[in-house]
Amino acid sequence: AERLALSGQDRGLFDPLPPYLMRKYIAYARNYIHPRLSEASKEVLSDFYLKLRTEHKNIDGTPITTRQLESLIRLAEAR
């Protein structure tokens, strides 16, 4: 949290988003923003996931599950 703290001169320049506007933005995003992955992105994620499963199966036996794939997809859509 310290690295995010504003210094003295930066505090005067920082203008936070008012809570009512943040709520409106989130409501708008939930209703109208529906990210979709392109076919190329799906292929890259699929290849990475399969490679990750293969590597971890051989190293220490820690399973890589579809939960990790779902997390990768959420991160890619958020980007």
The first five atom37 places (N, CA, C, CB, O) and aatype in JSON, in Angstrom:
{
  "aatype": [0, 6, 1, 10, 0, 10, 15, 7, 5, 3, 1, 7, 10, 13, 3, 14, 10, 14, 14, 18, 10, 12, 1, 11, 18, 9, 0, 18, 0, 1, 2, 18, 9, 8, 14, 1, 10, 15, 6, 0, 15, 11, 6, 19, 10, 15, 3, 13, 18, 10, 11, 10, 1, 16, 6, 8, 11, 2, 9, 3, 7, 16, 14, 9, 16, 16, 1, 5, 10, 6, 15, 10, 9, 1, 10, 0, 6, 0, 1],
  "atom_mask": [
    [1, 1, 1, 1, 1],
    [1, 1, 1, 1, 1],
    [1, 1, 1, 1, 1],
    [1, 1, 1, 1, 1],
    [1, 1, 1, 1, 1],
    [1, 1, 1, 1, 1],
    [1, 1, 1, 1, 1],
    [1, 1, 1, 0, 1],
    [1, 1, 1, 1, 1],
    [1, 1, 1, 1, 1],
    [1, 1, 1, 1, 1],
    [1, 1, 1, 0, 1],
    [1, 1, 1, 1, 1],
    [1, 1, 1, 1, 1],
    [1, 1, 1, 1, 1],
    [1, 1, 1, 1, 1],
    [1, 1, 1, 1, 1],
    [1, 1, 1, 1, 1],
    [1, 1, 1, 1, 1],
    [1, 1, 1, 1, 1],
    [1, 1, 1, 1, 1],
    [1, 1, 1, 1, 1],
    [1, 1, 1, 1, 1],
    [1, 1, 1, 1, 1],
    [1, 1, 1, 1, 1],
    [1, 1, 1, 1, 1],
    [1, 1, 1, 1, 1],
    [1, 1, 1, 1, 1],
    [1, 1, 1, 1, 1],
    [1, 1, 1, 1, 1],
    [1, 1, 1, 1, 1],
    [1, 1, 1, 1, 1],
    [1, 1, 1, 1, 1],
    [1, 1, 1, 1, 1],
    [1, 1, 1, 1, 1],
    [1, 1, 1, 1, 1],
    [1, 1, 1, 1, 1],
    [1, 1, 1, 1, 1],
    [1, 1, 1, 1, 1],
    [1, 1, 1, 1, 1],
    [1, 1, 1, 1, 1],
    [1, 1, 1, 1, 1],
    [1, 1, 1, 1, 1],
    [1, 1, 1, 1, 1],
    [1, 1, 1, 1, 1],
    [1, 1, 1, 1, 1],
    [1, 1, 1, 1, 1],
    [1, 1, 1, 1, 1],
    [1, 1, 1, 1, 1],
    [1, 1, 1, 1, 1],
    [1, 1, 1, 1, 1],
    [1, 1, 1, 1, 1],
    [1, 1, 1, 1, 1],
    [1, 1, 1, 1, 1],
    [1, 1, 1, 1, 1],
    [1, 1, 1, 1, 1],
    [1, 1, 1, 1, 1],
    [1, 1, 1, 1, 1],
    [1, 1, 1, 1, 1],
    [1, 1, 1, 1, 1],
    [1, 1, 1, 0, 1],
    [1, 1, 1, 1, 1],
    [1, 1, 1, 1, 1],
    [1, 1, 1, 1, 1],
    [1, 1, 1, 1, 1],
    [1, 1, 1, 1, 1],
    [1, 1, 1, 1, 1],
    [1, 1, 1, 1, 1],
    [1, 1, 1, 1, 1],
    [1, 1, 1, 1, 1],
    [1, 1, 1, 1, 1],
    [1, 1, 1, 1, 1],
    [1, 1, 1, 1, 1],
    [1, 1, 1, 1, 1],
    [1, 1, 1, 1, 1],
    [1, 1, 1, 1, 1],
    [1, 1, 1, 1, 1],
    [1, 1, 1, 1, 1],
    [1, 1, 1, 1, 1]
  ],
  "atom_positions": [
    [[0.82, -1.19, 0.0], [0.0, 0.0, 0.0], [0.87, 1.26, 0.0], [-0.93, -0.01, 1.2], [0.45, 2.31, -0.5]],
    [[2.06, 1.16, 0.55], [2.94, 2.34, 0.59], [3.31, 2.82, -0.8], [4.19, 2.04, 1.37], [3.4, 4.03, -1.04]],
    [[3.53, 1.9, -1.71], [3.95, 2.31, -3.04], [2.83, 3.04, -3.78], [4.4, 1.11, -3.84], [3.1, 3.74, -4.75]],
    [[1.6, 2.87, -3.33], [0.47, 3.56, -3.96], [0.14, 4.89, -3.28], [-0.74, 2.66, -3.93], [-0.69, 5.65, -3.79]],
    [[0.77, 5.17, -2.16], [0.49, 6.4, -1.45], [0.98, 7.6, -2.26], [1.16, 6.39, -0.06], [2.02, 7.54, -2.91]],
    [[0.19, 8.67, -2.22], [0.53, 9.88, -2.96], [1.46, 10.75, -2.14], [-0.73, 10.66, -3.35], [1.29, 10.89, -0.93]],
    [[2.45, 11.34, -2.81], [3.34, 12.26, -2.12], [2.64, 13.6, -1.96], [4.69, 12.41, -2.89], [1.54, 13.8, -2.49]],
    [[3.25, 14.52, -1.25], [2.65, 15.82, -0.97], [2.19, 16.57, -2.2], [0.0, 0.0, 0.0], [1.05, 17.03, -2.24]],
    [[3.05, 16.71, -3.2], [2.67, 17.48, -4.38], [1.68, 16.74, -5.27], [3.9, 17.85, -5.18], [0.89, 17.37, -5.97]],
    [[1.7, 15.41, -5.25], [0.77, 14.63, -6.07], [-0.65, 14.66, -5.51], [1.25, 13.19, -6.18], [-1.61, 14.47, -6.26]],
    [[-0.79, 14.89, -4.23], [-2.13, 14.88, -3.63], [-3.0, 15.99, -4.21], [-2.02, 15.05, -2.1], [-4.21, 15.81, -4.38]],
    [[-2.41, 17.12, -4.5], [-3.18, 18.21, -5.07], [-3.62, 17.94, -6.5], [0.0, 0.0, 0.0], [-4.62, 18.49, -6.95]],
    [[-2.89, 17.09, -7.22], [-3.22, 16.78, -8.6], [-4.2, 15.63, -8.74], [-1.96, 16.46, -9.36], [-4.84, 15.47, -9.78]],
    [[-4.33, 14.83, -7.69], [-5.17, 13.64, -7.73], [-6.63, 14.02, -7.52], [-4.73, 12.62, -6.69], [-6.98, 14.63, -6.51]],
    [[-7.47, 13.64, -8.47], [-8.9, 13.92, -8.37], [-9.63, 12.58, -8.49], [-9.37, 14.94, -9.47], [-9.87, 12.11, -9.6]],
    [[-10.0, 11.97, -7.35], [-10.64, 10.64, -7.41], [-12.0, 10.71, -8.08], [-10.78, 10.05, -6.0], [-12.67, 11.74, -8.08]],
    [[-12.4, 9.59, -8.64], [-13.71, 9.47, -9.27], [-14.77, 9.45, -8.18], [-13.8, 8.19, -10.17], [-14.67, 8.65, -7.24]],
    [[-15.79, 10.32, -8.27], [-16.84, 10.32, -7.24], [-17.56, 8.97, -7.19], [-17.86, 11.47, -7.5], [-17.76, 8.34, -8.23]],
    [[-17.95, 8.53, -6.0], [-18.58, 7.22, -5.86], [-19.81, 7.03, -6.74], [-18.97, 6.99, -4.43], [-20.01, 5.95, -7.29]],
    [[-20.64, 8.06, -6.9], [-21.85, 7.91, -7.72], [-21.48, 7.65, -9.18], [-22.74, 9.17, -7.61], [-22.15, 6.88, -9.87]],
    [[-20.42, 8.3, -9.66], [-19.98, 8.1, -11.03], [-19.36, 6.71, -11.21], [-18.99, 9.18, -11.44], [-19.54, 6.09, -12.26]],
    [[-18.63, 6.24, -10.21], [-18.06, 4.89, -10.26], [-19.17, 3.85, -10.32], [-17.16, 4.64, -9.03], [-19.06, 2.88, -11.08]],
    [[-20.24, 4.02, -9.54], [-21.37, 3.09, -9.57], [-22.04, 3.09, -10.95], [-22.39, 3.46, -8.48], [-22.4, 2.03, -11.46]],
    [[-22.2, 4.29, -11.54], [-22.79, 4.37, -12.87], [-21.92, 3.67, -13.91], [-23.01, 5.84, -13.27], [-22.43, 2.97, -14.79]],
    [[-20.61, 3.85, -13.8], [-19.68, 3.23, -14.74], [-19.75, 1.7, -14.63], [-18.24, 3.71, -14.48], [-19.79, 1.01, -15.65]],
    [[-19.76, 1.19, -13.41], [-19.82, -0.26, -13.21], [-21.14, -0.82, -13.73], [-19.65, -0.61, -11.71], [-21.16, -1.87, -14.37]],
    [[-22.24, -0.12, -13.48], [-23.54, -0.56, -13.99], [-23.55, -0.58, -15.52], [-24.67, 0.35, -13.46], [-24.07, -1.51, -16.13]],
    [[-22.98, 0.46, -16.13], [-22.9, 0.52, -17.59], [-22.07, -0.64, -18.12], [-22.3, 1.86, -18.04], [-22.47, -1.31, -19.07]],
    [[-20.91, -0.87, -17.51], [-20.02, -1.94, -17.97], [-20.69, -3.3, -17.86], [-18.73, -1.93, -17.18], [-20.54, -4.14, -18.75]],
    [[-21.41, -3.53, -16.79], [-22.1, -4.82, -16.63], [-23.16, -5.03, -17.71], [-22.75, -4.91, -15.25], [-23.38, -6.15, -18.16]],
    [[-23.82, -3.96, -18.11], [-24.9, -4.07, -19.1], [-24.41, -4.11, -20.55], [-25.85, -2.93, -18.94], [-25.01, -4.79, -21.38]],
    [[-23.34, -3.39, -20.85], [-22.98, -3.18, -22.25], [-21.61, -3.72, -22.68], [-23.03, -1.75, -22.54], [-21.34, -3.82, -23.88]],
    [[-20.75, -4.06, -21.75], [-19.42, -4.52, -22.11], [-19.35, -6.04, -21.95], [-18.34, -3.83, -21.23], [-19.47, -6.56, -20.84]],
    [[-19.16, -6.73, -23.05], [-19.08, -8.19, -23.05], [-17.89, -8.6, -23.9], [-20.42, -8.83, -23.59], [-18.03, -8.88, -25.09]],
    [[-16.7, -8.65, -23.29], [-15.5, -8.96, -24.07], [-15.54, -10.38, -24.63], [-14.25, -8.78, -23.21], [-16.04, -11.31, -23.99]],
    [[-15.01, -10.52, -25.83], [-14.93, -11.81, -26.48], [-13.5, -12.02, -26.97], [-15.94, -11.91, -27.66], [-12.84, -11.09, -27.41]],
    [[-13.05, -13.25, -26.88], [-11.7, -13.57, -27.36], [-11.76, -13.9, -28.85], [-11.1, -14.76, -26.57], [-12.7, -14.54, -29.32]],
    [[-10.75, -13.46, -29.58], [-10.65, -13.83, -30.99], [-10.22, -15.29, -31.09], [-9.66, -12.89, -31.75], [-9.76, -15.87, -30.11]],
    [[-10.36, -15.85, -32.26], [-9.93, -17.24, -32.47], [-8.43, -17.39, -32.23], [-10.29, -17.7, -33.89], [-8.0, -18.4, -31.67]],
    [[-7.64, -16.4, -32.65], [-6.19, -16.46, -32.44], [-5.87, -16.45, -30.94], [-5.49, -15.28, -33.15], [-4.98, -17.17, -30.49]],
    [[-6.58, -15.62, -30.19], [-6.36, -15.57, -28.74], [-6.73, -16.88, -28.07], [-7.16, -14.42, -28.12], [-6.04, -17.35, -27.17]],
    [[-7.82, -17.47, -28.52], [-8.24, -18.77, -27.97], [-7.17, -19.83, -28.23], [-9.58, -19.21, -28.58], [-6.89, -20.66, -27.37]],
    [[-6.59, -19.78, -29.43], [-5.55, -20.75, -29.79], [-4.31, -20.57, -28.91], [-5.18, -20.6, -31.27], [-3.73, -21.55, -28.45]],
    [[-3.91, -19.31, -28.69], [-2.74, -19.03, -27.86], [-2.98, -19.51, -26.44], [-2.41, -17.52, -27.86], [-2.11, -20.16, -25.85]],
    [[-4.15, -19.21, -25.87], [-4.46, -19.66, -24.51], [-4.51, -21.18, -24.42], [-5.8, -19.06, -24.05], [-4.02, -21.77, -23.46]],
    [[-5.1, -21.81, -25.41], [-5.18, -23.27, -25.43], [-3.79, -23.9, -25.47], [-6.01, -23.74, -26.63], [-3.5, -24.83, -24.71]],
    [[-2.94, -23.39, -26.35], [-1.58, -23.92, -26.45], [-0.81, -23.72, -25.14], [-0.82, -23.26, -27.6], [-0.11, -24.63, -24.68]],
    [[-0.94, -22.53, -24.55], [-0.25, -22.24, -23.29], [-0.73, -23.16, -22.18], [-0.45, -20.77, -22.88], [0.07, -23.69, -21.41]],
    [[-2.04, -23.36, -22.1], [-2.62, -24.21, -21.07], [-2.14, -25.66, -21.22], [-4.16, -24.15, -21.13], [-1.77, -26.31, -20.23]],
    [[-2.16, -26.17, -22.44], [-1.7, -27.55, -22.66], [-0.22, -27.7, -22.35], [-1.97, -27.96, -24.11], [0.2, -28.71, -21.77]],
    [[0.58, -26.71, -22.73], [2.01, -26.74, -22.41], [2.23, -26.71, -20.9], [2.74, -25.55, -23.08], [3.07, -27.43, -20.37]],
    [[1.47, -25.87, -20.21], [1.57, -25.76, -18.76], [1.21, -27.08, -18.09], [0.66, -24.64, -18.24], [1.88, -27.51, -17.15]],
    [[0.15, -27.73, -18.56], [-0.26, -29.02, -18.0], [0.83, -30.07, -18.2], [-1.57, -29.5, -18.64], [1.13, -30.85, -17.3]],
    [[1.41, -30.09, -19.39], [2.46, -31.07, -19.69], [3.69, -30.85, -18.83], [2.84, -30.99, -21.17], [4.24, -31.8, -18.28]],
    [[4.12, -29.6, -18.7], [5.32, -29.3, -17.91], [5.12, -29.62, -16.43], [5.7, -27.83, -18.07], [6.01, -30.19, -15.8]],
    [[3.98, -29.26, -15.88], [3.77, -29.49, -14.45], [3.46, -30.94, -14.13], [2.64, -28.62, -13.96], [3.66, -31.38, -13.0]],
    [[3.0, -31.67, -15.09], [2.75, -33.09, -14.86], [4.08, -33.81, -14.65], [1.98, -33.72, -16.05], [4.17, -34.74, -13.85]],
    [[5.11, -33.38, -15.35], [6.42, -34.04, -15.27], [7.26, -33.56, -14.1], [7.18, -33.81, -16.55], [8.05, -34.33, -13.56]],
    [[7.11, -32.3, -13.68], [8.0, -31.73, -12.68], [7.67, -32.18, -11.26], [7.94, -30.23, -12.75], [8.45, -32.91, -10.65]],
    [[6.55, -31.77, -10.74], [6.27, -32.06, -9.33], [4.91, -32.69, -9.09], [6.37, -30.79, -8.53], [4.54, -32.94, -7.94]],
    [[4.17, -32.96, -10.12], [2.89, -33.62, -9.95], [1.75, -32.71, -9.55], [0.0, 0.0, 0.0], [0.64, -33.18, -9.33]],
    [[2.0, -31.39, -9.44], [0.93, -30.46, -9.11], [-0.01, -30.36, -10.31], [1.5, -29.05, -8.72], [0.42, -29.99, -11.4]],
    [[-1.27, -30.67, -10.12], [-2.17, -30.65, -11.27], [-2.54, -29.22, -11.69], [-3.45, -31.44, -10.95], [-2.75, -28.35, -10.85]],
    [[-2.59, -29.01, -12.98], [-3.09, -27.76, -13.54], [-4.5, -28.08, -14.03], [-2.16, -27.2, -14.71], [-4.68, -28.93, -14.91]],
    [[-5.48, -27.41, -13.47], [-6.87, -27.75, -13.75], [-7.51, -26.72, -14.67], [-7.66, -27.86, -12.45], [-6.9, -25.72, -15.04]],
    [[-8.76, -26.99, -15.03], [-9.5, -26.04, -15.86], [-9.74, -24.73, -15.13], [-10.84, -26.65, -16.3], [-10.02, -23.71, -15.75]],
    [[-9.62, -24.75, -13.83], [-9.77, -23.51, -13.06], [-8.69, -22.5, -13.45], [-9.7, -23.81, -11.54], [-8.96, -21.3, -13.56]],
    [[-7.46, -22.99, -13.67], [-6.39, -22.1, -14.12], [-6.67, -21.58, -15.52], [-5.03, -22.83, -14.09], [-6.39, -20.42, -15.82]],
    [[-7.24, -22.43, -16.37], [-7.59, -21.99, -17.72], [-8.66, -20.9, -17.66], [-8.08, -23.18, -18.58], [-8.57, -19.9, -18.37]],
    [[-9.66, -21.09, -16.83], [-10.71, -20.08, -16.68], [-10.14, -18.77, -16.17], [-11.81, -20.58, -15.73], [-10.57, -17.7, -16.6]],
    [[-9.19, -18.83, -15.27], [-8.53, -17.62, -14.77], [-7.76, -16.93, -15.87], [-7.59, -17.96, -13.61], [-7.8, -15.7, -15.98]],
    [[-7.05, -17.69, -16.69], [-6.32, -17.11, -17.82], [-7.29, -16.41, -18.79], [-5.53, -18.22, -18.56], [-6.98, -15.33, -19.3]],
    [[-8.43, -17.02, -19.03], [-9.41, -16.42, -19.93], [-9.94, -15.11, -19.36], [-10.57, -17.39, -20.19], [-10.06, -14.12, -20.08]],
    [[-10.25, -15.1, -18.06], [-10.74, -13.86, -17.44], [-9.7, -12.76, -17.51], [-11.12, -14.1, -15.98], [-10.04, -11.61, -17.79]],
    [[-8.43, -13.1, -17.28], [-7.37, -12.11, -17.37], [-7.22, -11.58, -18.79], [-6.05, -12.7, -16.89], [-7.05, -10.38, -19.01]],
    [[-7.3, -12.48, -19.76], [-7.17, -12.06, -21.16], [-8.34, -11.16, -21.58], [-7.1, -13.29, -22.08], [-8.13, -10.19, -22.31]],
    [[-9.54, -11.46, -21.12], [-10.69, -10.63, -21.46], [-10.6, -9.26, -20.79], [-11.98, -11.32, -21.05], [-11.03, -8.26, -21.37]],
    [[-10.06, -9.22, -19.61], [-9.93, -7.95, -18.88], [-8.89, -7.05, -19.52], [-9.57, -8.21, -17.42], [-8.97, -5.83, -19.41]],
    [[-7.94, -7.64, -20.17], [-6.86, -6.88, -20.78], [-7.41, -6.13, -21.94], [-5.71, -7.78, -21.23], [-6.67, -5.41, -22.62]]
  ]
}
